[in-house]
């Protein structure tokens, strides 16, 4: 499910999507083996609408940029206020940025590290699906499975 993303010019506030999300989640009937992953718009708007109160775990994707690191720290702060665990996926990691990312997020649970891979970059640039074997994604899957059981 994708929540809070504007798709058309002049669509207005994402608040109606938040209301729909809250209504949908309050009526979901999940079995013990069900897992729901929600992709929200980047940022903290959904915290202001208390949408994260409907979840069990927050997973942030962190690019190697100052803005992404600062946003992750804000998400972590809000999640702590909501009593929710947070894990991050370090994205576009290479040896030059890995130490700086680790230092900037030293108190954060790192669920995985995705490499700065030119094949991934070119596929996303061209809008193609990612069709490659990426063993680095397994730790992320492990975190999701652990938080779901």
N, CA, C and O atoms as a MOPAC input file, in Angstrom:
PM7 MOZYME 1SCF
protein

 N      0.83900 1    -1.16000 1     0.00000 1
 C      0.00000 1     0.00000 1     0.00000 1
 C      0.89000 1     1.23000 1     0.00000 1
 O      1.94700 1     1.24200 1     0.63000 1
 N      0.46800 1     2.24100 1    -0.69300 1
 C      1.18300 1     3.50500 1    -0.74800 1
 C      0.27400 1     4.58100 1    -0.17300 1
 O     -0.89800 1     4.66300 1    -0.53900 1
 N      0.80300 1     5.40500 1     0.72300 1
 C     -0.02100 1     6.39700 1     1.41300 1
 C      0.61800 1     7.77400 1     1.34100 1
 O      1.83100 1     7.91500 1     1.49900 1
 N     -0.21700 1     8.80200 1     1.09900 1
 C      0.21900 1    10.18400 1     1.22000 1
 C      1.01400 1    10.71600 1     0.05600 1
 O      1.70300 1    11.72700 1     0.19500 1
 N      0.94000 1    10.06700 1    -1.08400 1
 C      1.70100 1    10.52900 1    -2.23200 1
 C      0.75600 1    11.21600 1    -3.21500 1
 O     -0.26500 1    10.65200 1    -3.60900 1
 N      1.10400 1    12.42600 1    -3.60000 1
 C      0.29700 1    13.20200 1    -4.52900 1
 C      0.59900 1    12.70900 1    -5.94600 1
 O      1.76000 1    12.51700 1    -6.30700 1
 N     -0.45100 1    12.50600 1    -6.74200 1
 C     -0.26900 1    11.96700 1    -8.08500 1
 C     -0.62300 1    12.95100 1    -9.19000 1
 O     -0.14300 1    12.79800 1   -10.31400 1
 N     -1.45100 1    13.95900 1    -8.90700 1
 C     -1.88400 1    14.89900 1    -9.94000 1
 C     -1.75600 1    16.33100 1    -9.44100 1
 O     -1.91000 1    16.59800 1    -8.24900 1
 N     -1.47500 1    17.24800 1   -10.35600 1
 C     -1.38800 1    18.66900 1   -10.04300 1
 C     -2.70000 1    19.13600 1    -9.42900 1
 O     -3.78000 1    18.77900 1    -9.90200 1
 N     -2.59900 1    19.93500 1    -8.37500 1
 C     -3.77400 1    20.50300 1    -7.74900 1
 C     -4.58100 1    19.52300 1    -6.91700 1
 O     -5.70100 1    19.82700 1    -6.50800 1
 N     -4.02800 1    18.36400 1    -6.66700 1
 C     -4.74200 1    17.33100 1    -5.92300 1
 C     -5.04900 1    17.77100 1    -4.49600 1
 O     -5.97200 1    17.25700 1    -3.86300 1
 N     -4.28000 1    18.71200 1    -4.00200 1
 C     -4.54300 1    19.22100 1    -2.65800 1
 C     -3.80500 1    18.44100 1    -1.59300 1
 O     -2.87300 1    17.68500 1    -1.86600 1
 N     -4.25300 1    18.65100 1    -0.38300 1
 C     -3.63700 1    18.05600 1     0.78900 1
 C     -3.75300 1    16.53600 1     0.75300 1
 O     -4.71200 1    15.99000 1     0.20800 1
 N     -2.76500 1    15.86000 1     1.34000 1
 C     -2.79300 1    14.40000 1     1.42000 1
 C     -3.67500 1    13.92300 1     2.57700 1
 O     -3.77500 1    12.72100 1     2.82200 1
 N     -4.31400 1    14.85300 1     3.28700 1
 C     -5.14000 1    14.48400 1     4.44700 1
 C     -6.24500 1    13.48600 1     4.11800 1
 O     -6.45600 1    12.55800 1     4.89800 1
 N     -6.96700 1    13.63200 1     2.99100 1
 C     -7.98400 1    12.62400 1     2.69800 1
 C     -7.39100 1    11.21400 1     2.56900 1
 O     -8.02400 1    10.23300 1     2.96000 1
 N     -6.17500 1    11.12000 1     2.02000 1
 C     -5.52400 1     9.81300 1     1.93100 1
 C     -5.21200 1     9.28900 1     3.32600 1
 O     -5.33100 1     8.08900 1     3.57600 1
 N     -4.82000 1    10.16100 1     4.22400 1
 C     -4.55100 1     9.75300 1     5.60100 1
 C     -5.80600 1     9.24900 1     6.28000 1
 O     -5.76600 1     8.25900 1     7.01000 1
 N     -6.92100 1     9.92400 1     6.04600 1
 C     -8.19100 1     9.48100 1     6.62600 1
 C     -8.59000 1     8.12600 1     6.07100 1
 O     -9.04400 1     7.25300 1     6.81000 1
 N     -8.41800 1     7.95300 1     4.76400 1
 C     -8.72400 1     6.67200 1     4.14200 1
 C     -7.82200 1     5.57500 1     4.70900 1
 O     -8.28100 1     4.47100 1     5.00200 1
 N     -6.55000 1     5.88800 1     4.85700 1
 C     -5.59400 1     4.93500 1     5.42800 1
 C     -6.02900 1     4.51800 1     6.83600 1
 O     -6.05700 1     3.32900 1     7.15300 1
 N     -6.36500 1     5.49100 1     7.66900 1
 C     -6.76800 1     5.20200 1     9.04500 1
 C     -8.03400 1     4.33500 1     9.07300 1
 O     -8.13400 1     3.39200 1     9.85800 1
 N     -8.99200 1     4.66600 1     8.20800 1
 C    -10.23500 1     3.90200 1     8.13900 1
 C     -9.95400 1     2.47000 1     7.65700 1
 O    -10.48600 1     1.50800 1     8.21100 1
 N     -9.13900 1     2.34300 1     6.65100 1
 C     -8.80500 1     1.02100 1     6.12300 1
 C     -8.09300 1     0.17800 1     7.17400 1
 O     -8.44200 1    -0.98300 1     7.38900 1
 N     -7.09000 1     0.77000 1     7.82900 1
 C     -6.31900 1     0.00800 1     8.81500 1
 C     -7.14000 1    -0.35800 1    10.04400 1
 O     -6.92000 1    -1.41200 1    10.64100 1
 N     -8.07000 1     0.48300 1    10.42400 1
 C     -8.87800 1     0.15100 1    11.59600 1
 C     -9.84900 1    -0.98700 1    11.29700 1
 O    -10.35400 1    -1.62800 1    12.22000 1
 N    -10.11400 1    -1.24400 1    10.02100 1
 C    -11.04600 1    -2.31500 1     9.67600 1
 C    -10.35900 1    -3.55900 1     9.11600 1
 O    -11.03200 1    -4.52900 1     8.76900 1
 N     -9.03100 1    -3.54400 1     9.02400 1
 C     -8.31400 1    -4.72600 1     8.52500 1
 C     -8.45800 1    -5.88500 1     9.49300 1
 O     -8.40700 1    -5.71500 1    10.71100 1
 N     -8.63500 1    -7.04300 1     8.93400 1
 C     -8.67700 1    -8.25900 1     9.73900 1
 C     -7.50800 1    -9.12400 1     9.28100 1
 O     -7.55700 1    -9.74900 1     8.22100 1
 N     -6.46700 1    -9.14900 1    10.09100 1
 C     -5.25200 1    -9.86100 1     9.71000 1
 C     -5.11100 1   -11.16500 1    10.48000 1
 O     -5.40200 1   -11.23900 1    11.67400 1
 N     -4.66500 1   -12.17600 1     9.77800 1
 C     -4.31600 1   -13.43300 1    10.43400 1
 C     -2.90100 1   -13.32500 1    10.96100 1
 O     -2.17600 1   -12.39200 1    10.61500 1
 N     -2.50300 1   -14.27000 1    11.79200 1
 C     -1.17900 1   -14.19200 1    12.42400 1
 C     -0.03300 1   -14.24000 1    11.41800 1
 O      1.05900 1   -13.75300 1    11.71200 1
 N     -0.25900 1   -14.81400 1    10.24200 1
 C      0.79800 1   -14.89700 1     9.24300 1
 C      0.74800 1   -13.77000 1     8.21300 1
 O      1.51700 1   -13.77900 1     7.25200 1
 N     -0.15000 1   -12.80100 1     8.40200 1
 C     -0.27400 1   -11.68900 1     7.46300 1
 C      0.72200 1   -10.59100 1     7.80400 1
 O      1.00300 1   -10.32300 1     8.97200 1
 N      1.24000 1    -9.97300 1     6.77900 1
 C      2.17400 1    -8.86000 1     6.92200 1
 C      1.74600 1    -7.76800 1     5.95500 1
 O      1.51500 1    -8.03400 1     4.77500 1
 N      1.64100 1    -6.54300 1     6.44900 1
 C      1.28700 1    -5.40100 1     5.61200 1
 C      2.46300 1    -4.43300 1     5.63700 1
 O      2.94400 1    -4.04700 1     6.70300 1
 N      2.91000 1    -4.05300 1     4.46700 1
 C      3.98000 1    -3.06900 1     4.35000 1
 C      3.38300 1    -1.83600 1     3.67600 1
 O      2.77800 1    -1.93300 1     2.60800 1
 N      3.55800 1    -0.68200 1     4.30600 1
 C      3.00400 1     0.56200 1     3.78400 1
 C      4.15300 1     1.47800 1     3.40600 1
 O      5.04300 1     1.74200 1     4.21400 1
 N      4.12800 1     1.95800 1     2.18200 1
 C      5.12900 1     2.89800 1     1.68200 1
 C      4.52800 1     4.29300 1     1.78000 1
 O      3.59400 1     4.62700 1     1.05100 1
 N      5.06600 1     5.10400 1     2.68000 1
 C      4.55800 1     6.46000 1     2.83900 1
 C      5.45500 1     7.44200 1     2.08800 1
 O      6.58000 1     7.11400 1     1.71200 1
 N      4.95400 1     8.61100 1     1.88300 1
 C      5.76300 1     9.66700 1     1.28900 1
 C      6.93500 1     9.96200 1     2.22200 1
 O      6.80000 1     9.87700 1     3.44300 1
 N      8.06700 1    10.30200 1     1.65300 1
 C      9.23400 1    10.62900 1     2.45900 1
 C      8.91900 1    11.82800 1     3.33500 1
 O      8.24200 1    12.76300 1     2.90600 1
 N      9.40700 1    11.79500 1     4.54700 1
 C      9.18700 1    12.91100 1     5.45000 1
 C      8.46100 1    12.48100 1     6.70000 1
 O      8.38200 1    11.29400 1     7.01600 1
 N      7.92900 1    13.46600 1     7.41100 1
 C      7.31900 1    13.19300 1     8.71100 1
 C      5.84300 1    13.58300 1     8.77500 1
 O      5.24600 1    13.55800 1     9.85200 1
 N      5.25200 1    13.93900 1     7.64600 1
 C      3.85500 1    14.36500 1     7.63300 1
 C      2.93400 1    13.33000 1     8.25800 1
 O      2.00900 1    13.69500 1     8.98300 1
 N      3.16100 1    12.06600 1     7.99900 1
 C      2.28400 1    11.02100 1     8.53200 1
 C      2.34300 1    10.93800 1    10.05400 1
 O      1.39100 1    10.46900 1    10.67600 1
 N      3.44000 1    11.38300 1    10.66600 1
 C      3.50100 1    11.42500 1    12.12900 1
 C      2.54900 1    12.49100 1    12.66900 1
 O      1.92400 1    12.29700 1    13.71100 1
 N      2.44200 1    13.58900 1    11.97600 1
 C      1.53400 1    14.65200 1    12.39000 1
 C      0.07500 1    14.23600 1    12.32300 1
 O     -0.77100 1    14.82300 1    12.99700 1
 N     -0.21700 1    13.25000 1    11.53300 1
 C     -1.58300 1    12.74000 1    11.39200 1
 C     -1.78400 1    11.45800 1    12.20300 1
 O     -2.84100 1    10.83000 1    12.13500 1
 N     -0.75500 1    11.07700 1    12.97400 1
 C     -0.79100 1     9.86300 1    13.81000 1
 C     -1.02200 1     8.58900 1    13.01200 1
 O     -1.54600 1     7.61200 1    13.54700 1
 N     -0.64200 1     8.58700 1    11.75400 1
 C     -0.82100 1     7.37800 1    10.95500 1
 C      0.10200 1     6.26500 1    11.41300 1
 O     -0.21500 1     5.08500 1    11.25900 1
 N      1.24100 1     6.63600 1    11.97400 1
 C      2.18800 1     5.62300 1    12.41100 1
 C      1.72800 1     4.88700 1    13.65700 1
 O      2.31200 1     3.86700 1    14.02300 1
 N      0.69500 1     5.38600 1    14.31000 1
 C      0.13400 1     4.67900 1    15.44900 1
 C     -0.52700 1     3.38600 1    15.03700 1
 O     -0.87800 1     2.56500 1    15.88500 1
 N     -0.69700 1     3.19800 1    13.75400 1
 C     -1.32400 1     1.99100 1    13.23000 1
 C     -0.30400 1     0.90600 1    12.88700 1
 O     -0.68900 1    -0.15300 1    12.39100 1
 N      0.97500 1     1.14000 1    13.13500 1
 C      1.97900 1     0.17500 1    12.68900 1
 C      2.76800 1    -0.39300 1    13.86800 1
 O      2.65300 1     0.06800 1    15.00400 1
 N      3.56800 1    -1.40400 1    13.55900 1
 C      4.37600 1    -2.07700 1    14.56800 1
 C      5.85200 1    -1.72900 1    14.47700 1
 O      6.58500 1    -1.87200 1    15.45600 1
 N      6.29500 1    -1.27200 1    13.30800 1
 C      7.72400 1    -1.04300 1    13.08700 1
 C      7.87400 1    -0.03000 1    11.95700 1
 O      7.12100 1    -0.06100 1    10.98400 1
 N      8.83600 1     0.85500 1    12.08800 1
 C      9.10800 1     1.84100 1    11.04400 1
 C     10.45800 1     1.51800 1    10.42400 1
 O     11.44900 1     1.28600 1    11.11700 1
 N     10.46500 1     1.51200 1     9.11100 1
 C     11.67800 1     1.21300 1     8.35500 1
 C     11.96000 1     2.40300 1     7.44200 1
 O     11.13800 1     2.74200 1     6.59100 1
 N     13.11800 1     3.03500 1     7.61600 1
 C     13.49300 1     4.20800 1     6.81600 1
 C     14.61000 1     3.84000 1     5.85400 1
 O     15.52600 1     3.09200 1     6.19700 1
 N     14.51900 1     4.37200 1     4.65900 1
 C     15.60000 1     4.23400 1     3.69000 1
 C     16.41000 1     5.52100 1     3.76200 1
 O     15.86500 1     6.61400 1     3.60700 1
 N     17.71300 1     5.38800 1     3.99900 1
 C     18.58100 1     6.55100 1     4.19400 1
 C     19.60200 1     6.62400 1     3.07000 1
 O     20.45700 1     5.75000 1     2.93000 1
 N     19.49800 1     7.67700 1     2.27300 1
 C     20.49600 1     7.92500 1     1.23700 1
 C     21.68500 1     8.64600 1     1.85300 1
 O     21.55000 1     9.26100 1     2.91100 1
 N     22.83200 1     8.58200 1     1.22000 1
 C     24.00000 1     9.27700 1     1.75800 1
 C     23.93200 1    10.78000 1     1.49100 1
 O     24.64300 1    11.31300 1     0.64000 1
 N     23.04900 1    11.44900 1     2.24900 1
 C     22.95300 1    12.90700 1     2.14600 1
 C     22.61900 1    13.45100 1     3.53400 1
 O     22.00800 1    12.76600 1     4.35400 1
 N     23.01800 1    14.65600 1     3.77200 1
 C     22.75300 1    15.30900 1     5.04900 1
 C     21.25200 1    15.38500 1     5.31600 1
 O     20.80200 1    15.12400 1     6.43200 1
 N     20.47900 1    15.74200 1     4.28900 1
 C     19.02000 1    15.87200 1     4.44100 1
 C     18.39300 1    14.54400 1     4.84700 1
 O     17.51800 1    14.50900 1     5.71200 1
 N     18.83000 1    13.46400 1     4.23600 1
 C     18.27800 1    12.14600 1     4.54700 1
 C     18.62900 1    11.73200 1     5.97800 1
 O     17.80000 1    11.15600 1     6.68300 1
 N     19.83400 1    12.02100 1     6.39500 1
 C     20.25400 1    11.69200 1     7.76700 1
 C     19.44200 1    12.50400 1     8.77400 1
 O     18.97300 1    11.95400 1     9.77000 1
 N     19.27100 1    13.79800 1     8.53200 1
 C     18.49800 1    14.64000 1     9.44600 1
 C     17.02900 1    14.19800 1     9.50100 1
 O     16.42400 1    14.18300 1    10.57300 1
 N     16.46700 1    13.84300 1     8.35700 1
 C     15.08300 1    13.36900 1     8.32700 1
 C     14.95100 1    12.07200 1     9.12100 1
 O     13.97100 1    11.87600 1     9.83900 1
 N     15.92200 1    11.20500 1     8.99400 1
 C     15.89900 1     9.94000 1     9.73500 1
 C     15.96100 1    10.19200 1    11.23300 1
 O     15.29600 1     9.49900 1    12.00400 1
 N     16.73400 1    11.15400 1    11.64600 1
 C     16.80000 1    11.48300 1    13.07600 1
 C     15.46000 1    12.02800 1    13.56800 1
 O     15.05000 1    11.73500 1    14.69100 1
 N     14.78100 1    12.81000 1    12.74500 1
 C     13.45200 1    13.31700 1    13.12800 1
 C     12.44500 1    12.16600 1    13.20200 1
 O     11.64000 1    12.09500 1    14.13100 1
 N     12.49800 1    11.27100 1    12.22000 1
 C     11.60900 1    10.09700 1    12.23400 1
 C     11.86300 1     9.28000 1    13.49000 1
 O     10.92200 1     8.85100 1    14.15800 1
 N     13.12000 1     9.06800 1    13.81000 1
 C     13.46800 1     8.28300 1    14.99300 1
 C     12.92800 1     8.94500 1    16.26200 1
 O     12.41700 1     8.25900 1    17.14700 1
 N     13.03600 1    10.25000 1    16.35500 1
 C     12.52900 1    10.97500 1    17.51700 1
 C     11.01100 1    10.82600 1    17.64200 1
 O     10.49600 1    10.54200 1    18.72400 1
 N     10.30400 1    11.01800 1    16.53200 1
 C      8.84200 1    10.87700 1    16.55600 1
 C      8.43700 1     9.44300 1    16.87300 1
 O      7.48600 1     9.21500 1    17.62100 1
 N      9.14600 1     8.48800 1    16.31400 1
 C      8.81600 1     7.07900 1    16.55500 1
 C      9.01100 1     6.72000 1    18.02400 1
 O      8.22400 1     5.96600 1    18.59600 1
 N     10.05100 1     7.25600 1    18.62100 1
 C     10.26800 1     7.01000 1    20.05700 1
 C      9.09700 1     7.57900 1    20.87600 1
 O      8.64100 1     6.95200 1    21.83200 1
 N      8.62000 1     8.76400 1    20.49300 1
 C      7.47000 1     9.35100 1    21.18000 1
 C      6.23100 1     8.47300 1    21.03200 1
 O      5.38800 1     8.41900 1    21.92800 1
 N      6.12500 1     7.78300 1    19.89100 1
 C      4.98100 1     6.90400 1    19.63400 1
 C      5.21200 1     5.49400 1    20.17100 1
 O      4.32400 1     4.64500 1    20.10200 1
 N      6.42500 1     5.24400 1    20.71200 1
 C      6.73200 1     3.92200 1    21.24700 1
 C      6.94600 1     2.86300 1    20.17500 1
 O      6.67200 1     1.68300 1    20.39200 1
 N      7.43800 1     3.29200 1    19.01900 1
 C      7.64000 1     2.37200 1    17.90600 1
 C      9.11700 1     2.14600 1    17.62100 1
 O      9.91100 1     3.08400 1    17.68100 1
 N      9.49100 1     0.90800 1    17.31100 1
 C     10.87300 1     0.64600 1    16.91800 1
 C     11.14200 1     1.17300 1    15.50800 1
 O     10.25400 1     1.20500 1    14.65600 1
 N     12.38300 1     1.58200 1    15.29200 1
 C     12.80000 1     2.09600 1    13.98800 1
 C     14.04600 1     1.34700 1    13.55000 1
 O     14.96500 1     1.13100 1    14.34000 1
 N     14.06900 1     0.95600 1    12.29600 1
 C     15.26100 1     0.40000 1    11.67100 1
 C     15.49400 1     1.18300 1    10.38900 1
 O     14.56700 1     1.76000 1     9.82200 1
 N     16.74200 1     1.19400 1     9.94200 1
 C     17.05300 1     1.91100 1     8.70800 1
 C     17.73800 1     0.97000 1     7.71800 1
 O     18.39500 1    -0.00500 1     8.08300 1
 N     17.54700 1     1.31500 1     6.46300 1
 C     18.28100 1     0.67700 1     5.38100 1
 C     19.19100 1     1.74500 1     4.81600 1
 O     18.72200 1     2.76900 1     4.31900 1
 N     20.47600 1     1.51400 1     4.88800 1
 C     21.42900 1     2.45100 1     4.30400 1
 C     21.45400 1     2.18100 1     2.80400 1
 O     21.70400 1     1.05300 1     2.37900 1
 N     21.19900 1     3.19700 1     2.01200 1
 C     21.06400 1     3.05200 1     0.57100 1
 C     22.24800 1     3.69500 1    -0.14200 1
 O     22.78500 1     4.70500 1     0.31300 1
 N     22.64300 1     3.10800 1    -1.24800 1
 C     23.74000 1     3.63700 1    -2.07600 1
 C     25.04300 1     3.68400 1    -1.29100 1
 O     25.78000 1     4.66900 1    -1.34200 1
 N     25.31400 1     2.60600 1    -0.56500 1
 C     26.50000 1     2.54800 1     0.28900 1
 C     27.72600 1     2.14900 1    -0.53500 1
 O     27.69100 1     1.20700 1    -1.32700 1
 N     28.79800 1     2.89100 1    -0.32200 1
 C     30.10500 1     2.53100 1    -0.88100 1
 C     31.13600 1     2.79300 1     0.21100 1
 O     30.82100 1     3.42800 1     1.21700 1
 N     32.34800 1     2.32000 1     0.02900 1
 C     33.35800 1     2.48200 1     1.09500 1
 C     33.61500 1     3.93500 1     1.49900 1
 O     33.98800 1     4.19400 1     2.64400 1
 N     33.42400 1     4.88400 1     0.58200 1
 C     33.68700 1     6.28200 1     0.89500 1
 C     32.64900 1     6.87600 1     1.84400 1
 O     32.98100 1     7.77200 1     2.62000 1
 N     31.40400 1     6.40300 1     1.80600 1
 C     30.35800 1     7.00400 1     2.63600 1
 C     29.95000 1     6.14200 1     3.82200 1
 O     29.30700 1     6.64000 1     4.74500 1
 N     30.30700 1     4.87100 1     3.82000 1
 C     29.81900 1     3.95800 1     4.85100 1
 C     30.19200 1     4.38500 1     6.27100 1
 O     29.34700 1     4.35200 1     7.16500 1
 N     31.43100 1     4.78000 1     6.48300 1
 C     31.85200 1     5.19600 1     7.83100 1
 C     31.11700 1     6.45100 1     8.29500 1
 O     30.73500 1     6.55500 1     9.46100 1
 N     30.91900 1     7.39900 1     7.38500 1
 C     30.21000 1     8.62600 1     7.75000 1
 C     28.74500 1     8.33400 1     8.07500 1
 O     28.19700 1     8.89300 1     9.02500 1
 N     28.11400 1     7.46500 1     7.29200 1
 C     26.72600 1     7.08600 1     7.58400 1
 C     26.62800 1     6.38700 1     8.93700 1
 O     25.73500 1     6.68100 1     9.73200 1
 N     27.54800 1     5.46500 1     9.19100 1
 C     27.54700 1     4.75800 1    10.47700 1
 C     27.72100 1     5.73400 1    11.64400 1
 O     27.04300 1     5.62200 1    12.66500 1
 N     28.62800 1     6.68100 1    11.48000 1
 C     28.87500 1     7.64900 1    12.55200 1
 C     27.66300 1     8.55600 1    12.77100 1
 O     27.30900 1     8.85400 1    13.91100 1
 N     27.03400 1     8.98900 1    11.69600 1
 C     25.88200 1     9.88800 1    11.81000 1
 C     24.67800 1     9.18300 1    12.42200 1
 O     23.83400 1     9.82700 1    13.04400 1
 N     24.59200 1     7.87100 1    12.25200 1
 C     23.43300 1     7.11000 1    12.72600 1
 C     23.84300 1     6.06100 1    13.75500 1
 O     23.26800 1     4.97400 1    13.80900 1
 N     24.83600 1     6.39500 1    14.56500 1
 C     25.41300 1     5.41200 1    15.48000 1
 C     24.43000 1     4.80800 1    16.47400 1
 O     24.63200 1     3.67500 1    16.90900 1
 N     23.37900 1     5.52100 1    16.84600 1
 C     22.41000 1     4.99100 1    17.80700 1
 C     21.17600 1     4.41100 1    17.12600 1
 O     20.14800 1     4.20100 1    17.77000 1
 N     21.27600 1     4.15500 1    15.83800 1
 C     20.13600 1     3.69000 1    15.06400 1
 C     20.34700 1     2.23900 1    14.64900 1
 O     21.46000 1     1.83300 1    14.31400 1
 N     19.25700 1     1.45700 1    14.67400 1
 C     19.31700 1     0.06400 1    14.25000 1
 C     19.41100 1     0.00200 1    12.72700 1
 O     18.48900 1     0.42500 1    12.02900 1
 N     20.51100 1    -0.51800 1    12.21800 1
 C     20.70300 1    -0.64400 1    10.77400 1
 C     20.25600 1    -2.04300 1    10.35700 1
 O     20.87500 1    -3.04000 1    10.72800 1
 N     19.17600 1    -2.10200 1     9.58200 1
 C     18.62000 1    -3.37700 1     9.15000 1
 C     19.35000 1    -3.93300 1     7.94100 1
 O     19.38500 1    -5.14500 1     7.73100 1
 N     19.92800 1    -3.05100 1     7.15200 1
 C     20.62200 1    -3.51500 1     5.95600 1
 C     21.37600 1    -2.39300 1     5.27900 1
 O     21.19800 1    -1.21000 1     5.57200 1
 N     22.22000 1    -2.81200 1     4.36600 1
 C     23.04900 1    -1.88500 1     3.60200 1
 C     22.97000 1    -2.28300 1     2.14000 1
 O     23.40000 1    -3.36900 1     1.75300 1
 N     22.41300 1    -1.39000 1     1.33500 1
 C     22.30300 1    -1.67000 1    -0.08700 1
 C     23.42200 1    -0.94900 1    -0.82400 1
 O     23.66300 1     0.23500 1    -0.59000 1
 N     24.10100 1    -1.65700 1    -1.70700 1
 C     25.28200 1    -1.08200 1    -2.34700 1
 C     24.95700 1    -0.00800 1    -3.36500 1
 O     23.86700 1     0.02800 1    -3.93400 1
 N     25.91700 1     0.85600 1    -3.57800 1
 C     25.85700 1     1.84500 1    -4.63800 1
 C     26.22100 1     1.09300 1    -5.91400 1
 O     27.39400 1     0.98400 1    -6.27300 1
 N     25.21100 1     0.58200 1    -6.58300 1
 C     25.40600 1    -0.33700 1    -7.70900 1
 C     24.95800 1     0.34700 1    -9.00200 1
 O     23.82400 1     0.81700 1    -9.09400 1
 N     25.84800 1     0.40300 1   -10.00500 1
 C     25.47500 1     1.07500 1   -11.25900 1
 C     24.32000 1     0.38100 1   -11.98600 1
 O     23.57400 1     1.04600 1   -12.70500 1
 N     24.15000 1    -0.92500 1   -11.82100 1
 C     23.03600 1    -1.62400 1   -12.46000 1
 C     21.71400 1    -1.15800 1   -11.85800 1
 O     20.74700 1    -0.91200 1   -12.58000 1
 N     21.67900 1    -1.03800 1   -10.52900 1
 C     20.47400 1    -0.52600 1    -9.86800 1
 C     20.20200 1     0.90000 1   -10.33400 1
 O     19.07100 1     1.23600 1   -10.68700 1
 N     21.23000 1     1.73000 1   -10.33500 1
 C     21.07400 1     3.11700 1   -10.74900 1
 C     20.50000 1     3.21900 1   -12.15700 1
 O     19.54600 1     3.96400 1   -12.38300 1
 N     21.06700 1     2.48000 1   -13.10100 1
 C     20.59300 1     2.56100 1   -14.48500 1
 C     19.17200 1     2.02800 1   -14.63100 1
 O     18.37900 1     2.58500 1   -15.38900 1
 N     18.84200 1     0.95600 1   -13.91400 1
 C     17.47100 1     0.43900 1   -13.98700 1
 C     16.47400 1     1.44400 1   -13.44200 1
 O     15.41400 1     1.63900 1   -14.03700 1
 N     16.78800 1     2.08900 1   -12.32300 1
 C     15.85600 1     3.07500 1   -11.77500 1
 C     15.80100 1     4.32000 1   -12.65400 1
 O     14.73900 1     4.92400 1   -12.80200 1
 N     16.91300 1     4.70300 1   -13.22900 1
 C     16.94300 1     5.84900 1   -14.13100 1
 C     16.03000 1     5.62700 1   -15.32500 1
 O     15.36800 1     6.55600 1   -15.78700 1
 N     15.99400 1     4.40900 1   -15.82000 1
 C     15.19400 1     4.06800 1   -17.00200 1
 C     13.81100 1     3.52800 1   -16.65400 1
 O     13.04900 1     3.16000 1   -17.54800 1
 N     13.47800 1     3.47600 1   -15.35700 1
 C     12.16500 1     2.98700 1   -14.95400 1
 C     11.98500 1     1.49400 1   -15.12700 1
 O     10.85900 1     1.01000 1   -15.24700 1
 N     13.06500 1     0.77400 1   -15.13900 1
 C     13.00000 1    -0.67800 1   -15.30400 1
 C     12.91700 1    -1.36100 1   -13.94400 1
 O     13.38700 1    -0.82600 1   -12.94100 1
 N     12.31400 1    -2.54600 1   -13.92100 1
 C     12.28100 1    -3.29500 1   -12.65100 1
 C     13.68700 1    -3.75900 1   -12.26500 1
 O     14.55800 1    -3.95700 1   -13.11300 1
 N     13.87000 1    -3.92100 1   -10.97800 1
 C     15.15700 1    -4.41700 1   -10.49000 1
 C     15.15700 1    -5.93400 1   -10.61800 1
 O     14.43800 1    -6.63000 1    -9.90100 1
 N     15.95500 1    -6.42600 1   -11.51800 1
 C     16.02400 1    -7.86700 1   -11.75600 1
 C     17.45600 1    -8.33500 1   -11.53900 1
 O     18.18000 1    -8.63600 1   -12.48700 1
 N     17.84400 1    -8.38900 1   -10.27600 1
 C     19.17300 1    -8.85800 1    -9.96500 1
 C     19.14900 1    -9.53900 1    -8.60800 1
 O     18.28400 1    -9.27500 1    -7.77200 1
 N     20.09700 1   -10.40200 1    -8.41500 1
 C     20.21900 1   -11.08000 1    -7.13400 1
 C     20.94700 1   -10.13700 1    -6.17800 1
 O     22.06600 1    -9.70600 1    -6.45700 1
 N     20.31000 1    -9.81800 1    -5.05200 1
 C     20.90900 1    -8.90200 1    -4.10300 1
 C     20.88100 1    -9.53000 1    -2.71100 1
 O     19.91000 1    -9.35700 1    -1.97500 1
 N     21.92200 1   -10.24700 1    -2.34900 1
 C     21.93300 1   -10.88600 1    -1.02200 1
 C     21.87800 1    -9.87900 1     0.12100 1
 O     21.52400 1   -10.24600 1     1.24200 1
 N     22.22100 1    -8.62200 1    -0.13500 1
 C     22.19700 1    -7.59900 1     0.91100 1
 C     20.79100 1    -7.30700 1     1.42500 1
 O     20.63200 1    -6.70100 1     2.48400 1
 N     19.76400 1    -7.73600 1     0.67800 1
 C     18.39200 1    -7.45600 1     1.10100 1
 C     17.92500 1    -8.44300 1     2.17100 1
 O     16.94800 1    -8.16500 1     2.86700 1
 N     18.59200 1    -9.57700 1     2.32000 1
 C     18.15200 1   -10.59000 1     3.27800 1
 C     18.10500 1   -10.08100 1     4.72000 1
 O     17.13800 1   -10.37800 1     5.42000 1
 N     19.10000 1    -9.32900 1     5.19800 1
 C     18.98600 1    -8.80400 1     6.56700 1
 C     17.75300 1    -7.92000 1     6.77500 1
 O     17.18000 1    -7.90500 1     7.86400 1
 N     17.34700 1    -7.19300 1     5.75000 1
 C     16.14300 1    -6.36200 1     5.83800 1
 C     14.92500 1    -7.26800 1     5.98300 1
 O     14.05000 1    -7.01100 1     6.81000 1
 N     14.87100 1    -8.31300 1     5.19200 1
 C     13.76000 1    -9.27500 1     5.29200 1
 C     13.73000 1    -9.90500 1     6.68000 1
 O     12.65400 1   -10.12300 1     7.23800 1
 N     14.88900 1   -10.19600 1     7.23400 1
 C     14.95900 1   -10.77900 1     8.58100 1
 C     14.37200 1    -9.82600 1     9.62900 1
 O     13.64300 1   -10.25900 1    10.52200 1
 N     14.68400 1    -8.54300 1     9.52200 1
 C     14.14300 1    -7.55000 1    10.45900 1
 C     12.62500 1    -7.47200 1    10.32700 1
 O     11.91300 1    -7.43200 1    11.33100 1
 N     12.13400 1    -7.45000 1     9.09800 1
 C     10.68900 1    -7.39600 1     8.88700 1
 C     10.00400 1    -8.63400 1     9.46300 1
 O      8.97300 1    -8.52700 1    10.12800 1
 N     10.56800 1    -9.78200 1     9.21200 1
 C      9.97800 1   -11.01400 1     9.73800 1
 C     10.00400 1   -11.04400 1    11.27200 1
 O      9.04500 1   -11.49100 1    11.90100 1
 N     11.09300 1   -10.57200 1    11.86600 1
 C     11.19600 1   -10.56900 1    13.33300 1
 C     10.18500 1    -9.61700 1    13.97000 1
 O      9.64900 1    -9.91200 1    15.03800 1
 N      9.92100 1    -8.48400 1    13.33000 1
 C      8.97800 1    -7.52400 1    13.90300 1
 C      7.54200 1    -7.95300 1    13.68200 1
 O      6.63400 1    -7.44800 1    14.34300 1
 N      7.32700 1    -8.87600 1    12.76500 1
 C      5.98300 1    -9.30000 1    12.40500 1
 C      5.55600 1   -10.49700 1    13.21900 1
 O      4.35700 1   -10.71800 1    13.38600 1
 N      6.47000 1   -11.26500 1    13.72500 1
 C      6.08300 1   -12.47400 1    14.47000 1
 C      6.00100 1   -12.23400 1    15.93800 1
 O      5.68800 1   -13.15200 1    16.69700 1

